[in-house]
Amino acid sequence: MFNEEQQKLLNQELASNRIKTRSKGNVNLSYLEGFDIIETANRVFGFGNWSYHTVSLESVSSEITQNQNHVSPIHT
């Protein structure tokens, strides 16, 4: 499925400086930025040689802001 070079790149440990964090209410989130994921996929598979699709989507928290807006971050 993956060639030797792709497998080598995919098996590399994720650099901790790529992991971003933020707090929302009492929930701490760790994530990778979208541009970082896209750049990595382009480097590993080549521009135009990969795609993605959403497998699942679920709400992990919900709150009401000061302006009475309902906020529900999602987890994919």
C-alpha positions, 0 to 999 in steps of 0.5 A: 500500500505505501512505498518504503519512503512513505512508510518511513515518513509515516512511522516517524515520531510526531514532533511535539512542537506541531501539537497545539493546545487550547482550552474551551471551558473546562476542556483542554484540547490538543490538535494539529493545525489543518495546514500542517496536516495538508503539508505533511500529506503533500510531502508524504504522498505528493501533491494531488495524490491523496484525499480524505473523508469524514468517518464520524462527527460527534459533539464533545462539549457544549456551552452558552457564551456571554452573548447567549450563543450555543457553542458545540465544538465537534470531534471528527 
